[in-house]
Structure formats: structure tokens, C-alpha cells
Amino acid sequence: MADKDGYSFSSWTSFIEESQIRALLKYHVEYYYAGGKPGIIPTDTFADIMADLSETYKENPKMALEDFNYGPTGGQPWFLKTLARRLCDVRGIPIDCDDEEWELVSITNGSQQALYALLDTLIDPGDVIITPSPAYLGFLVPAVKLGGRIITIPTDLDGIIPEYVEKAVHVSKMKFGKVPDILYVVPDSDNPKGTTIPMKRRKALFDICESHDMLLIEDSAYAEIQFKKNPKPIKTLDKENKRVAYLGTTSKEAAVLRVGYSVMPTNVREQVLKDKGYLDLCTSTLVQRILNEYYMNHIDEAMKVAIPEYEKRYKAMAKAMDASFPAGKRTDPTGGFFIWWESEKPDFNSKKFMMDVAIPNDILYVPGGPFYPITGYDLTDNGNDLKPTSPQPNTMRLGYSYAEPDVISEGIEKLGNLLSEELD
Ligand SMILES: Cc1ncc(COP(=O)(O)O)c(C=O)c1O
């Protein structure tokens, strides 16, 4: 149908809204617990890197001309080698850096672009995708936009429950006549719940994907921001690089320079990079140059500062919630940026409360609703059938990454008191 100026927009524009998290950016509040914005970035280090680079470019105009130019779609070899080294040494990703296997690493414009391109290259309308409930909305919304049928799986404090994933595969075969194409998980300090999947479940998820030929997308956005040692990535089980698309991002562990990195099965990588070639041609070489220096010489120092500080913020938030929030449940993350809270009262509407009460009191969080797909299916309680998906409006995601500990203590206590007035 044409709009008032006669333009006939494509059909998705009528049912997909602007990202609910992006939409919240317009509010400027004193107590900010909304987007996953990193609050601890070594800005001096980045300023020094850029100053040194500026000198280098003046001395070496040929290099400058190359760096200010188009480059390979999947990233510059020198940067991919640096990333491959870190993925091998720190995370145990099974690539042999000494044997040219750095070529298995690619970069994208944020890991968001990799998520989008993976969906774009694997999903035809009607294809089935399995996600946890709740799940990262930056994955859910493009999945729906591209016509994917989402089946959401119950989660507990250890993340997605593998037995239900297996059941969902069978229900998908029965109802839709097809095996799902993708299982999506954020195993380390999930967005939005903050939970971490233990090794036994990681192995079970990998085995399910192996036995049904599904691609497992392991989104490890928060893998470096860990307060204690985490289980190994699921990707470590994928010795032949056939089953798991492993995604990382510089956004949380370096700076939001819009660079994500990934190790994907070769045939998947080929299609994703084909897509990226049309989406943005390539990622800025200048940005890769800056990040290359950071990953070669500064990340360990930076993480030594950032991780304890994020942990302090998390503790400040958890303590203030426990002291002031009304009856409900919260998660207890061991890393990442988020705590998830669910009111005991199922009819509490956290979105309405935010608009009517929290924002006027200078507080912002993300209501839980957008972390459930706008259309899709939940498993029934016995796991043998499907029902239309239903968001839980009595939930919220509270981010501790951006505000300082005292601002967290103060604002969360205020929020807790306001919630108690409403709900007790
Ligand atoms: C789980 C998860 N995946 C992917 C992203 C996208 O990150 P970026 O595009 O900045 O790399 C985010 C951002 O918040 C996230 O939380």
C-alpha cells in the first residue's frame, strides 16, 4: 500500500518497529541502566594510538593512502592474524595460527552485521530458528523480518535447557516438516538474562546441532568481561569447523568502533562475506589499524582495569536490588553487563511503569517485552507442541555497565522504592 507521498514501502516496514533499545537513546536521564553501553573504555590508550598513527601516516604517505582506501571485505590479513592469535591463546578456539588458519577469521561491521548476514544467507521465509526465551532482540527482530519462524526455549539460571531444544527439533519436524536451520545462544553472560551456560549443557547443545545438522550460532559478545573463569566456548568442540559460527565483538572489550570478528564454517563464511560485500563493501582499514595496535599491545592491561570495575558495578546493583526491590526474582551474573528481574506479579507491566514512573524520576532500563519475538512460538509445558509466543511484561533488563557504582546504588534504591510503592 502506498504512503501519503505515493511510496510503496516493502511489507516488513509495516510490522517491524525501530529497535526498542535504540528508541530509548533519546531519553537523557541521571540513572541510566538501559543499553549495553560500555562505561569503561581506555580512551587515553586509544588517543595515544591515534596520535602515534597520525605521525606514522605523515612519515609514510604510501601506507596512509592504503589505509584510507578500500580493503578486503573480510578484513586486513594483519588484523585477522592478530585476532586469530587472541582467539587461539586466550579462548582456545581450535584454529592453528601458525598454519595460515588465521584466514578462518573474518570481521564485520559489528557482530550485529554478522548476525544479520547469517540470517540473511541461511533463512528463507518459513525456515525455523531456535532461540532462548528471552533472547537478544538484535537477533530476534531481523529473524522475524526475514520471515523466520522462531521457536523459543525455556531458560533457567543456567541458560537455555537442552532437553527442550531437542523437543523443539521434533515439534518443528512434525508441525513444519523441517528441521530448524539455526540454534542461537549467548553462552557467556547472556543478553538479556546475564546467565552463563555450564559445560555439560554446552556439550549437549553442540551434540543436538551435530545430530540434526543445524548451525549453532555462538554469540560470545561478553566472553572477555568475566568475573571468574568461564567454561570453554562451544566452538572448542567444533574441531573441524563445521558446526559453530563463533562471533565476538570489539564493542564490549575495546571500544564501539563497529568491528565484530568471527570464525565460521568455510561455506557459511563465504556466503556471509558475499552478503557483506553488498552491505558495506568493507570495514574501515583505519579502524582496523587502531584496533590492531590495541589487541597486540594493550588489551590485557585494559581488561585488568575494566573487569574489576564492572564487577564493582554489578555488586552495587545486586546489593541495592536485594535491599529495595519488591518480591520477585533476579539473576546473578558472573560477567557481562546485565541483571534480569522478574516481578512476582504476572500482570505488572514494566514498560508502562517505565514511561509513567521511572522516566519522570530520571531512571531508564529496558522493559523485558522486546526480548520476546513479535511473532513466533513457545513450546507447551510438556514440550510436545507449540503455542503462540507470549512476552512476559513483568520483566526488565537492568544494565550496570555504564553508570558508576554510587550512581547505581542511589538510582537502583530509588527504583526499588518506586517499584515497592507500586507493587507491595
Ligand atoms: C549479545 C549481543 N550480540 C551482539 C551485539 C552487537 O554488538 P556489536 O554490533 O556492537 O558488535 C550485542 C550488543 O549489545 C549483544 O549484546
The ligand as a Gaussian input file, in Angstrom:
#p B3LYP/6-31G(d) Opt

LIG

0 1
 C       24.536000     -10.492000      22.629000
 C       24.934000      -9.417000      21.692000
 N       25.267000      -9.728000      20.437000
 C       25.620000      -8.799000      19.554000
 C       25.642000      -7.456000      19.900000
 C       26.038000      -6.461000      18.857000
 O       27.287000      -5.919000      19.142000
 P       28.144000      -5.103000      18.105000
 O       27.378000      -4.980000      16.842000
 O       28.423000      -3.813000      18.757000
 O       29.388000      -5.917000      17.895000
 C       25.287000      -7.077000      21.190000
 C       25.264000      -5.655000      21.563000
 O       24.829000      -5.235000      22.587000
 C       24.931000      -8.078000      22.116000
 O       24.577000      -7.794000      23.367000

